Amino acid sequence: MRVLAFSDLHGNVDVLKMLAKRLEGENFDYMLIAGDLTNADLISDPESVLKQVYEVFHLIESLEIPYYFVWGIPFRELTIVLSLALRKASKDHPRMKAYSRKEYQDLLRIGKETESLISSLKHGKCLEHGRVESLGKYKITSTPQLVDGKTVFLVHHFKKLTNALIQIEGHVHYGQKLNNYLNLGFLYRDDSHGAKPMIGCYWVLKFDKTGVNAEWVNMGENLKEYKCPRHPEQGVFYIPVNWKKCPVCYDPRKNKELLRSKGLH
């Protein structure tokens, strides 16, 4: 089974078009997307949020590959997740008090239209909490409690390592591969955190009886594969070419805490 995987597009439709062009002539059984497809949390206007959501999913659907995706929370797509939750919540729910009438109406509209869009997808499906879906002869979930050694665990960000067949994440804006843990890095990094905008990578995952083989494709040629001499136990990083050290070297406290919680130290 051959699977395309990427994360962290941050709403860049042009980069998604580049990916589509790059994939012409290739065949995949599935596609997995680990969140941050949009920049919804950074857009205040509901019209612009919905425009971006529709544009992104229209292009993804045009690839005609069956796919699963998760939303990127809490920093990029919490707006969408909350809007979908508000659609199901009672008007007396305590969370409602946090919004003005206009904010509440805007969120309801985003939720209604996004919900309608998701239900109309021909090829895609959002991995909902508490559910296990089929990925060929394998299983896939975004719920850690439902993971086992035959299950793909797809999530935007999770603080612990599971016993999944493979645990796939995004969020941190660098790639990392170690044992059954794979961080996809980013397809496109924007400047919202002060970094230089950059085209990143996507992955080709090959599932067979021996396990999962993950190969990266350096689409923007802006990244490099890096094995840190100081932290060889952390596996392989996929980082911008101008980085001289690994993420743990640059921020030992933050990254050591993250990696320790995953059991990667």
Secondary structure in CASP SS format (residue, H / E / C, confidence):
PFRMAT SS
TARGET T0000
AUTHOR 0000-0000-0000
METHOD secondary structure of the structure
MODEL  1
M C 1.00
R E 1.00
V E 1.00
L E 1.00
A E 1.00
F E 1.00
S C 1.00
D C 1.00
L C 1.00
H C 1.00
G C 1.00
N C 1.00
V H 1.00
D H 1.00
V H 1.00
L H 1.00
K H 1.00
M H 1.00
L H 1.00
A H 1.00
K H 1.00
R H 1.00
L C 1.00
E C 1.00
G C 1.00
E C 1.00
N C 1.00
F C 1.00
D C 1.00
Y E 1.00
M E 1.00
L E 1.00
I E 1.00
A C 1.00
G C 1.00
D C 1.00
L C 1.00
T C 1.00
N C 1.00
A H 1.00
D H 1.00
L H 1.00
I C 1.00
S C 1.00
D C 1.00
P H 1.00
E H 1.00
S H 1.00
V H 1.00
L H 1.00
K H 1.00
Q H 1.00
V H 1.00
Y H 1.00
E H 1.00
V H 1.00
F H 1.00
H H 1.00
L H 1.00
I H 1.00
E H 1.00
S H 1.00
L C 1.00
E C 1.00
I C 1.00
P C 1.00
Y E 1.00
Y E 1.00
F E 1.00
V C 1.00
W C 1.00
G C 1.00
I C 1.00
P C 1.00
F C 1.00
R C 1.00
E C 1.00
L H 1.00
T H 1.00
I H 1.00
V H 1.00
L H 1.00
S H 1.00
L H 1.00
A H 1.00
L H 1.00
R H 1.00
K H 1.00
A C 1.00
S C 1.00
K C 1.00
D C 1.00
H C 1.00
P H 1.00
R H 1.00
M H 1.00
K H 1.00
A H 1.00
Y C 1.00
S C 1.00
R H 1.00
K H 1.00
E H 1.00
Y H 1.00
Q H 1.00
D H 1.00
L H 1.00
L H 1.00
R H 1.00
I H 1.00
G H 1.00
K H 1.00
E H 1.00
T H 1.00
E H 1.00
S H 1.00
L H 1.00
I H 1.00
S H 1.00
S H 1.00
L C 1.00
K C 1.00
H C 1.00
G E 1.00
K E 1.00
C E 1.00
L C 1.00
E C 1.00
H C 1.00
G C 1.00
R C 1.00
V E 1.00
E E 1.00
S E 1.00
L E 1.00
G C 1.00
K C 1.00
Y E 1.00
K E 1.00
I E 1.00
T E 1.00
S C 1.00
T C 1.00
P H 1.00
Q H 1.00
L H 1.00
V C 1.00
D C 1.00
G C 1.00
K C 1.00
T E 1.00
V E 1.00
F E 1.00
L E 1.00
V C 1.00
H C 1.00
H C 1.00
F C 1.00
K C 1.00
K C 1.00
L C 1.00
T C 1.00
N C 1.00
A C 1.00
L C 1.00
I E 1.00
Q E 1.00
I E 1.00
E E 1.00
G C 1.00
H C 1.00
V C 1.00
H C 1.00
Y C 1.00
G E 1.00
Q E 1.00
K E 1.00
L E 1.00
N C 1.00
N C 1.00
Y E 1.00
L E 1.00
N E 1.00
L E 1.00
G C 1.00
F C 1.00
L C 1.00
Y E 1.00
R E 1.00
D C 1.00
D C 1.00
S C 1.00
H C 1.00
G C 1.00
A C 1.00
K C 1.00
P C 1.00
M E 1.00
I E 1.00
G C 1.00
C C 1.00
Y E 1.00
W E 1.00
V E 1.00
L E 1.00
K E 1.00
F E 1.00
D E 1.00
K C 1.00
T C 1.00
G E 1.00
V E 1.00
N E 1.00
A E 1.00
E E 1.00
W E 1.00
V E 1.00
N C 1.00
M C 1.00
G C 1.00
E C 1.00
N C 1.00
L E 1.00
K E 1.00
E E 1.00
Y E 1.00
K C 1.00
C C 1.00
P C 1.00
R C 1.00
H C 1.00
P H 1.00
E H 1.00
Q H 1.00
G C 1.00
V E 1.00
F E 1.00
Y E 1.00
I E 1.00
P E 1.00
V C 1.00
N C 1.00
W C 1.00
K C 1.00
K C 1.00
C C 1.00
P H 1.00
V H 1.00
C H 1.00
Y H 1.00
D C 1.00
P H 1.00
R H 1.00
K H 1.00
N H 1.00
K H 1.00
E H 1.00
L H 1.00
L H 1.00
R H 1.00
S H 1.00
K C 1.00
G C 1.00
L C 1.00
H C 1.00
END
